[in-house]
Structure formats: C-alpha cells, structure tokens
Amino acid sequence: GLGFLPAAIREFNAEHPNVTITAEVNMSARVEETVAAQHVDFGIGAFPFRRTGLETEMFCRAPEYLVVPTGHALAGKAYVRPKDLADMPFIVLPRDQANRVVADQVFERAGVPRRIVVETQANAVICDLVRHGVGVGLVDPFTAADYAGRGIAAVPFRPRIEFQVGILYPTHRPLSRVARVFLAILRRRRNALLRAGLPR
C-alpha cells in the first residue's frame, strides 16, 4: 500500500487523468469489512481471509525476505536460516497476522529463540527500522523491492515463508471498466517485479 500501489496509481493516472481514485491503506481485516459493506470496487488483503461470502482471487504467492541494513554481515549471503539469526534484534509483525504466526512456528521448530525488540503492523515500518539499525525482520517482496537502494538488503530466507495476497470483490457490485483497467496494471507490475527478482 505504501510503495507498490502508489506506483501503479501513477501509471493509471497518466493514462486516465480524469478518473479520481480513492486509495485507503488499512489492515486486512478492515479491508474485508469495507469490501463486505460494498463501499469499494475491490480490496487487496492478506490471505487467509476471515470473512466468508466474498468473491476472492489469488493475487500473489511469493516468498518473504529477511531485510538487513546494507553492509550487514548477512547481506551478501545466498540465503539465511533461523540459526543465522540467533541473538539478533528482531522486528516483527503483530501476533494476529498470519505470517507472524508462521514465522514463530519456523523459529520454534528450529529451536532458535528470537530477541524481539519491536512489534509493528506495517512491513514498511519494519524496513525503516532496519534501515536505522534497530534490527532485522521478515517482509514481503513488494516492500523489500520498494526499499531496494535505500539502505536495505533483502536476503532469501529458508525455510520459505509464503506471502499470500488476494483481491476481494463485493458480491453484488459489478466491477467497473476503470477498475478492470487498474487491476490489469496491478497484475502487470506484479508480474514484472516477481520476474525481475530483488536486487541484492
């Protein structure tokens, strides 16, 4: 919502300057509420969705990355495992987010306790904290790509923790033509990002 989406809006706006966009950045649960109330053309949120009865489409299934400050000892590695992160200060998402639950399980199975120093709701905040040397953290590939060249290095993490995002549609509201055009831009930009991979 803070990097990938604004870039897509810029592209859409250049092609359709007379269309007004309302872009709200909320937690996934709030996105589901807004879509269910038929207040938007569509929403984008993290799987799994909690509400039933909404039309959904898988938008992206991709691995999360460990982000570290540029120049960090782990920055040049081909990949990192939980044991590589023992005793490092860690920045995490809240416990109610699915990827936090999965990450907790991965580290527990590996027998590696994390030294959690900050908990925050946004991947972008994780990257900013990493950039300022507060710790390291796991983020989605879209946020990692947005911070490339801004004091952050993204390193593949093993075992793979999957970032899953879906599109939600109101059940009784046909998708407008301009919404379809905007979604096409999102899909094209997603494909280009995932095809190119992340700079190291």
C-alpha positions in Angstrom: 0.0 0.0 0.0 2.9 2.4 0.5 5.2 1.6 -2.5 3.7 -0.8 -5.0 0.2 0.7 -5.0 1.3 4.4 -5.4 3.5 3.5 -8.4 0.5 1.7 -10.0 -1.7 4.7 -9.3 0.8 7.0 -11.0 0.7 4.7 -14.1 -3.1 4.6 -14.1 -3.4 8.4 -13.6 -1.1 9.1 -16.6 -3.5 7.0 -18.8 -6.7 8.2 -17.2 -6.1 11.7 -15.8 -9.9 12.4 -15.4 -10.6 9.5 -13.1 -10.5 10.1 -9.3 -9.1 7.3 -7.2 -9.7 6.7 -3.5 -6.9 4.7 -2.0 -7.3 3.6 1.6 -4.4 1.7 3.3 -5.8 -0.4 6.1 -5.1 -3.7 7.9 -6.6 -6.7 6.0 -9.5 -7.2 8.5 -10.6 -3.6 7.8 -10.3 -4.1 4.1 -12.6 -7.1 4.3 -15.1 -5.0 6.2 -15.0 -2.3 3.6 -15.5 -4.7 0.7 -18.3 -6.6 2.5 -20.1 -3.3 3.0 -19.9 -2.7 -0.8 -18.1 0.6 -0.3 -15.3 0.0 -2.8 -14.7 -1.6 -6.2 -12.2 -4.1 -4.7 -9.8 -4.6 -1.9 -6.4 -6.2 -1.5 -5.5 -8.1 1.6 -3.5 -10.9 3.1 -4.8 -14.5 3.0 -6.3 -16.2 4.7 -9.4 -14.0 4.7 -11.7 -14.3 7.8 -15.0 -13.4 6.2 -17.0 -15.8 4.1 -19.2 -14.9 1.2 -16.8 -12.5 -0.6 -15.5 -13.2 -4.0 -11.7 -13.6 -3.9 -8.9 -14.1 -6.3 -5.3 -15.0 -5.5 -3.1 -12.0 -6.5 0.3 -13.2 -5.3 2.0 -16.1 -3.7 5.7 -15.3 -3.2 8.5 -15.8 -0.5 9.2 -13.4 2.2 12.7 -12.0 2.6 14.9 -11.1 5.5 15.8 -7.5 5.4 19.1 -6.2 6.9 21.0 -2.9 6.7 23.3 -2.5 3.7 26.7 -3.7 4.8 25.3 -6.2 7.4 27.2 -9.4 7.7 24.3 -11.4 6.3 23.6 -9.0 3.4 25.7 -11.0 0.8 24.6 -14.5 1.7 22.7 -16.7 -0.8 20.1 -17.3 1.9 19.7 -17.3 5.7 18.2 -19.8 8.1 16.9 -19.3 11.6 20.2 -20.4 13.2 21.9 -17.5 11.4 19.7 -15.1 13.3 20.2 -16.3 16.9 20.6 -13.4 19.3 20.0 -10.7 16.7 17.5 -8.0 17.5 14.3 -8.8 15.5 11.4 -6.6 14.3 8.1 -8.4 13.9 4.5 -8.1 12.8 1.8 -8.5 15.5 0.7 -11.9 16.6 -2.7 -11.7 14.9 -1.1 -11.6 11.4 -0.8 -14.9 9.6 2.8 -14.5 8.6 3.9 -13.7 12.1 2.3 -17.0 13.2 4.1 -18.9 10.5 7.4 -17.2 11.3 7.0 -18.0 15.1 6.5 -21.7 14.2 9.5 -21.8 11.9 11.8 -20.4 14.6 10.3 -22.6 17.3 10.8 -25.7 15.2 14.4 -24.7 14.6 14.9 -24.2 18.4 16.1 -20.6 17.8 14.6 -18.0 20.1 14.3 -14.5 18.7 15.2 -11.4 20.6 12.2 -9.3 19.6 12.8 -5.6 20.1 9.9 -4.0 18.1 6.4 -5.2 17.0 4.7 -3.1 14.3 1.7 -3.6 12.0 3.4 -2.5 8.7 6.2 -4.1 6.7 7.3 -0.6 5.6 7.9 0.3 9.2 10.0 -2.8 9.6 12.1 -1.7 6.7 12.5 1.8 8.1 13.6 0.4 11.5 16.0 -1.9 9.8 17.4 1.0 7.8 18.0 2.8 11.1 19.9 -0.1 12.5 17.2 -1.2 15.1 17.3 -4.8 14.0 16.4 -7.2 11.2 13.0 -8.5 10.0 11.0 -10.5 7.5 8.9 -8.6 4.9 7.0 -9.2 1.7 8.8 -8.9 -1.7 6.8 -5.8 -2.7 8.0 -3.8 0.3 11.5 -5.2 0.0 11.7 -4.1 -3.6 10.4 -0.6 -2.7 13.3 -0.2 -0.2 16.0 -1.5 -2.6 18.8 1.0 -2.8 17.6 2.8 0.3 19.9 1.3 2.9 18.3 -2.1 2.9 19.5 -5.5 1.6 16.9 -8.3 1.0 18.2 -11.9 1.6 16.2 -15.1 0.7 15.0 -16.9 3.9 14.8 -20.7 4.4 12.6 -22.4 5.0 10.3 -20.4 2.7 7.6 -18.3 4.4 5.0 -17.6 1.8 3.4 -14.1 1.4 -0.1 -14.6 0.1 -2.2 -11.7 -1.0 -5.7 -11.8 -2.6 -8.1 -9.5 -4.2 -11.6 -9.2 -2.7 -14.7 -8.1 -4.7 -18.1 -7.1 -3.4 -20.5 -9.9 -4.2 -23.3 -7.7 -5.6 -21.4 -5.0 -7.3 -20.2 -5.5 -10.9 -16.6 -4.4 -11.5 -16.4 -1.2 -13.4 -14.4 -0.8 -16.6 -11.8 1.6 -15.0 -11.4 -0.9 -12.0 -10.6 -3.6 -14.5 -8.0 -1.4 -16.2 -6.5 -0.6 -12.8 -6.3 -4.3 -11.9 -4.6 -5.0 -15.2 -1.9 -2.5 -14.3 -1.5 -4.1 -10.8 -1.1 -7.6 -12.4 1.4 -6.4 -15.0 3.5 -4.6 -12.3 3.3 -7.7 -10.1 4.5 -9.9 -12.9 7.4 -7.6 -13.7 8.5 -7.4 -10.1 8.4 -11.1 -9.4 10.1 -11.9 -12.8 12.9 -9.5 -12.2 13.6 -10.6 -8.6 15.0 -8.4 -5.9 18.3 -6.6 -6.2 20.9 -7.7 -3.6 
